[in-house]
Amino acid sequence: MNKKLNLYIKDDEFDYVIDKGTLDALMCGSKLGTVLIKEMLRVLKPKGRLIIISHGSPEMRNQVFQPI
């Protein structure tokens, strides 16, 4: 885990995680998009929902979900 993206929150804590722009910012200057997604999924409860609001097209963003 990249310590810069560690949320310092225990696993399975939230019903919802919402990202508005953080993924876009990380995709512009680094390869940390997948690390961010994994960390957000880590803190979600098993039936939780991850909501991502992004300016990027699905074709550009889908790459960070592989092979999650």
ABEGO torsion letter per residue (X at the ends): XBAAABAGBBBGABABBBBBGAAAAAAAABAAAAAAAAAAAAABBAABBBBBBBABBAAAAAAAAOAX
